[in-house]
Amino acid sequence: MRCEADDIISTEESRMLFCQTQCQLLVTCFMLGVFIATKTVYDKFRREFSKLTVVVIGAGPIGLSSALVAAKSGRVSKIILIEENSRSELMNRSNQIAFDTRSISFLRRHGVDFDNLEGCWDNLCFFTRIGVYLDYILSVLYRDEIPVDIRLNEKFSKDLVNEIDSLPGRVLVITCDGPNGNSSRLLGLSDDAIQLPCGAYGAFASLQRDDQLSSVPKPETRAHNLKFDLTAYGAYVEDKETDPGFSVKIFGNTRNRYIALAITKCETALVKALRTILDRSLMRNIFTKCFNTYKSSEEKSASESYVLNRMTFSPRLFEIKLSQKCETVAYFDDSDMFVITEGEAARNYNFHTGKV
Ligand SMILES: Cc1cc2nc3c(=O)[nH]c(=O)nc-3n(C[C@H](O)[C@H](O)[C@H](O)COP(=O)(O)OP(=O)(O)OC[C@H]3O[C@@H](n4cnc5c(N)ncnc54)[C@H](O)[C@@H]3O)c2cc1C
C-alpha cells in the first residue's frame, strides 16, 4: 500500500529528473551554439586570411567547371566570372557535350547531380546539350555560399586587366575563353602556339537534319577497321589484311550530326588516293555510306539527294594536328597574380579545318 510520504518522494524525484533533463538540454544547446559560432568565425577567418580571389574568364564548360571546383575547394574567398554572352545565349548553345566516366566521377565529387540533368546515358558515358550543363552549373554557383560575382554580357578587356591588378591579396586568373579568345594575351601571356602532329589523318563532316524538330542528345557510335573500295573512281586500291583500317565516330544531337573519320598515319594506296583525289562526290559518298551503316537503328537513312545541300565535309583527308599554346601558366609578382589557360583556349584539334 502506497503512503503519502512515498508520493512526496516520487514527485520530488520526477522534479529532479525534469531539472536534470532541462540542464542537459541547455548544456547541449550551449555546446551546439559554441560549435556553430566557432565554425562560423573559423570559416570567416579562413576565407579572410586565405584571400585567394579566383577570376574565371569564359563561361563555357571548362570555365564553369573551373568556377565550380574553385567554389568547392574551401580555399577561395571570392570568385569573379566574366562572360561576354547572356545567360539565355549560354542556355541556347545547342551543340552536344560528352562526359566520360572519369569526368563524371570527378564532377560528382564536386556536387554535379547527373541524375537530375536532361541528357542520355550510354556505356556509362553521359551526353547532354552544352546549354543544359552551363545553365545547371550557373544555378549551382548562384546558390553557393562563397561570394560569386557573375558578370554576364561583359567582354574581357584592358580595363578589366587593371581591375584585376588592383584586387587585394593573391589572385588566380583562369582563362577559358575558347579557341579564339585573346584574354591570356591581354594578361601578359604569349599567344604563340605549336602544332603537334598526332600521327593520324582525318576527315570531318556535319549533317544538318532539318527534318528533326528538336536537338535531343544522342549517344555516340563508333566503328573500326573500315576499308573503302575506290575502284569506281579510277583508283586501284589494294586490300591488304595488314592495312590499318579507318575508324568512324558519329556524334552530335538529333538535329546536328557529325561524322569523324580517322586513320593511323600511313601511305597505303587508299590513303594516298583520299589525300590526293579532289572529287567532292567521292568524300560525300564515303560519309553518307558511313552514316547510313553506323547510325543508330531508330534514325532515318540519308539519301544522296538529302545530303546534297545539308552536308558539309572535308574534301580530302588532312593531317590531324593538336594546336597547343606554348605558354599556359605565368606568375606576376608585382600583383601577386597567377594566370593559367585551360580548355580550348590552351589547345584544340584542327578537326574543323578542311570542311567546306
Ligand atoms: C559544332 C560543335 C559541335 C561539338 N560537338 C561536340 C560533341 O558532340 N561532344 C563533345 O564532347 N564536344 C563537342 N564539341 C566540343 C565542345 O563544344 C568544346 O570542346 C567545348 O565547348 C570547349 O569548352 P571551352 O570552355 O574550352 O570553350 P568554349 O565552349 O568555346 O567557351 C568559351 C567561352 O568564353 C567566352 N568568351 C570568349 N572570349 C571572351 C571574352 N573576351 N570575354 C568574355 N568571355 C569570352 C565565350 O563566349 C564562351 O562562352 C563541339 C563543338 C562544336 C563547335
The ligand as an ORCA input file, in Angstrom:
! r2SCAN-3c Opt
* xyz 0 1
  C      29.744     22.482    -83.592
  C      30.384     21.794    -82.405
  C      29.969     20.521    -82.043
  C      30.547     19.877    -80.939
  N      30.113     18.645    -80.600
  C      30.623     18.051    -79.508
  C      30.144     16.778    -79.080
  O      29.247     16.171    -79.686
  N      30.702     16.221    -77.976
  C      31.683     16.874    -77.262
  O      32.141     16.348    -76.242
  N      32.154     18.083    -77.661
  C      31.662     18.669    -78.765
  N      32.139     19.876    -79.145
  C      33.294     20.435    -78.435
  C      32.918     21.266    -77.215
  O      31.905     22.184    -77.539
  C      34.169     22.023    -76.794
  O      35.185     21.083    -76.550
  C      33.920     22.843    -75.540
  O      32.893     23.777    -75.744
  C      35.201     23.595    -75.158
  O      34.956     24.281    -73.972
  P      35.722     25.609    -73.518
  O      35.057     26.011    -72.236
  O      37.190     25.388    -73.568
  O      35.433     26.710    -74.648
  P      34.071     27.322    -75.192
  O      32.964     26.349    -75.074
  O      34.410     27.849    -76.537
  O      33.747     28.540    -74.201
  C      34.450     29.750    -74.226
  C      33.567     30.839    -73.598
  O      34.342     32.025    -73.459
  C      33.580     33.144    -73.838
  N      34.490     34.221    -74.271
  C      35.317     34.229    -75.338
  N      36.028     35.387    -75.386
  C      35.611     36.116    -74.311
  C      35.972     37.403    -73.796
  N      36.894     38.169    -74.397
  N      35.353     37.842    -72.694
  C      34.419     37.097    -72.061
  N      34.050     35.859    -72.493
  C      34.644     35.383    -73.591
  C      32.706     32.613    -74.973
  O      31.556     33.439    -75.137
  C      32.385     31.196    -74.463
  O      31.202     31.197    -73.687
  C      31.583     20.526    -80.221
  C      31.996     21.816    -80.603
  C      31.399     22.452    -81.680
  C      31.874     23.841    -82.062
*
